[in-house]
Amino acid sequence: MRFSDTPACNGIDVEVFFTEDKGGNYAHLDYVKKICKTCPVRVECFDYAMDTLVHGIWAGTTKEERDRYRSKHNMVGKTVVPASMFDGVIYEQTI
């Protein structure tokens, strides 16, 4: 994913965006939402997260929040498998 500007999260340990407890709660959610709120590429990040079924916090939203948004707006996301896993071929699955 390439952005038009430097994301506010640049240089921050990615684990804060993906660390969930067994209940699906993010340990650093408030911290991450503050970072995302000021981000110059928040819209691009949100669009990417809505188009793909990524996990973690993207654009200040959790996967569950994005799933609810997709459902409410009759949107479909797709799973993207990294090209490095399949000799450079990207496989997409629409869910």
Buried (B, 14 or more C-beta within 10 A) or exposed (E): EEBEEEBBBEEBEEEBBBBBEEEEEBEBBEBBBEBBEEBEBBEBBBEBBBBBBBEBBBBBBBBEBBBEBBEEEEEEBEEBEEEEEEEEEEEEEEE
